[in-house]
Amino acid sequence: MTVAEPALAFRGVDKRYGETVAVEELSLVVDPGETFGFLGPNGAGKTTAIHLALGFVRPDRGRVEVFGHDVMATPRQVRRRVGVLPEGFDGYDRLTGREHVEFAAASKGVEAESSTLLDRVGLRGDADRRVASYSKGMRQRLLLAMALVGEPELLVLDEPATGLDPAGTARLREVIGAAVEDGATVFFSSHDLTQVEAVCDRVGILRDGRLVADETVETLRDSASARAVVDIRTGDAPTPLVDRLCRLDGVETVDVDGRSVSVSCSRDRISTVIDAIGESPVPIEGITTETSSLEEAFLDRTTGTEVVE
């Protein structure tokens, strides 16, 4: 059986700018059909890694491959298969939205139905307006339409939610989902952890140019060291419940505000807290729990010492 080549692979990649280490020993594989979130604090090396993936800069050591092709040795084969939404590009004010899509198609040497692509991102009614009149969110959606030209097998999206309102971010998720259903792979770099959690299967985190996590979203979130919080609404004075909760191992704080009680505990003690609530004579009107978020896991990785070898 033939094994599919990775959609994107960094193989022992180093990149320095003088004495500054931008990327160090980066080894990472993104599988076909995957939506991969690429995270890291400012200055971590994400932009350099993306430029390496697109062949904009040459690695000092190692190689980057797209569907088995070395991006530096075979740039044309790579370019035809990749769609890019770059960070920081606002388009050309004198051109219309339609002209931008047609320009992207011509640069790839493909034909593209501009009206269909602009409709997918919610800009069909604005296709013939000059981009000078577009809002930031409209320009971002236009860049997404341009990235979709030629039905790319790999979408590289760098901060794609920048400037988008809630409706725009919802449409972004729809477009990404549709592309994946059609067989595309998505490499999604973002500071917006909510968006990453909503669309990505797996995430990689860079810190100081090195990969410190390569895990599924669920595994990463579950590995966070954050506490759990249980919020309780009582139907009567909560004193007996509070006394019971304060005696439990693993409970760190119990805060009371009238008939509302908030319990902070280690995550593995949530079930014990819930049992104690159920055994209490105090009537309970509602319980909600909050466990660790992707943001907390991200902070764990970017301030800790872990490195993925």
WODARA-V298806 format. One record per helix or strand. SS is the DSSP state (H for helix, E for strand). FROM is the first residue (numbers start at 1). TO is the last residue. If there is no record, write none. Layout:
SS:FROM:TO, SS:FROM:TO
This chain:
E:8:17, E:20:30, E:35:40, H:46:53, E:61:66, E:69:70, H:75:81, E:82:85, E:96:96, H:97:108, H:114:120, H:124:126, E:130:130, H:131:133, H:136:147, E:154:158, H:166:181, E:185:189, H:193:199, E:202:207, E:210:216, H:217:222, E:228:234, H:239:246, E:251:257, E:260:265, H:267:279, E:284:290, H:294:303
